[in-house]
Amino acid sequence: MTGVLQPYWLSLILLAPLAGVPLLLLLPEEPHERLRRVALGASLLTFALSLPLPFWFDLASPGMQFEATARWIAVPGFVANYHVGLDGLSLFLTLLTTFLTPLAVLSSWPITHRVRWFFITLLVLETGLLGVFMALDLFLFFVFWEVMLVPMYFIIGIWGHERRVYAAIKFIIYTMAGSALMLVAILWLRQLAGTFELLDISRQLEAGLLRFSSSQEMWLFLAFFLAFAIKIPLFPFHTWLPDAHVEAPTAGSVILAGVLLKMGAYGLLRFCLPLFPNATREFTPWIVALALISIIYGALVSLVQPDAKKLVAYSSVSHMGFVVLGILALNVVGMEGAILQMVNHGVSTGGLFLLVGMLYDRRHTHLIREFGGLATPLPVLSSFFLFVVLSSLGLPLLNNFVGEFLVLVGVFRVNPWQAAIAALGIVLCAWYLLWMVQRVVFGQITDEKNRTLPDASHRERAILLAVAVAILWLGIASPLFTRRVEATAQHILNQMNPPAVELATQAPEPPRASR
């Protein structure tokens, strides 16, 4: 990447979704087709700008790349910067966001109510999500975190289903409670370190210039962790998720499952582990227990769901438990698996929500009993449905297999019993997903309404083909990803184990004896 472009490229990606907002405001509400194309064009532009990043990425560098810094707020006693950058952790989460947003836009063609404002909200949401993964100033990170919450609240509350207001309020209450705790921790951390700059705080900790007391570190860790645990969501902080998923429109569910849940796991890796290593180790047994409960609980609850969308929602609780378990294995293999699994889950579960949304557009129901035998009238849609389900349950050569395998290997090195319990979650995952496919796709047509349903349109085939290609590529070409996250994973672990800093003045060497 040339030196001329480097300071501006991430800013271009960050602002590209907003390029469509003025056009959406200027165009008339009718016809809707023009509004849809503008939103799709802005999201595709953002995706195109992000595509070169993996090729420009320096594999050997564990630090931040593509950095850009500018003074943002400067008043006495309060300085915050616009500081963005990417490393191996945030690189692929950025790509995941820019990949899923055009698919979310395409899935929103059936929306006919306040179309202009829906797409404006979706594009602002993309900018907020990208900012969370790029921000290296803690105050800037918090701003983007809040910017992301507001559009999602409106997407659920305005364009959702029957209980949308209840789901939207529950979503905002849970997430704002976590945000309030995180803001207090950010301000406290700034008071202790004298800066909001994440890299400066890390350097002070590594050099021994900044030291937390055990109580300070514990409370700071808990404030950050609770905000991230709600977002993951980790049991028992998960109860907002099924309602938000079921009531959100398809695009909202895709972004919610595909990207928003990853923000919690990203926060653990970016803040909790490197900044509060002692507290992380102290609370690891408890968090691992919650992760294992999430894996088994989410799978068991998915087994008894009559609603396909709620089944996929609870499966996210189980899959994200795997991610947390891999992170807290505290070794490179488990951490690489967790980062890869974040991307894999975003693609596979995003694909499942797209498919469930397509079925809803035809029958206006998510109830599994309303379907059956769809392979006959909908062969293309049913084939993609089976393919995405196989990827989600971890079939070899597809994406989830590699991530889950690395997580299990990393966890097994620490505690074989934990790996065995997590493996049980994979078995249960195959059970509930294959059972859903059997009841929806195979067998006899149980309702005559299903006999005349139209198969996937050209727009829907383009969406599903993109998801299928991503699933296959992530499964076969996983070394392209793991090589780019290995240095970052090792760097996070090194930050948790900084070299001992010699504070005392060394005694002078005794004079050498003359010959």
Summary of the structure (lengths in Angstrom):
residues: 515
radius of gyration: 23.4
end to end distance: 57.8
largest distance: 104.9
contacts: 1899
relative contact order: 0.10
helix: 73%
strand: 5%
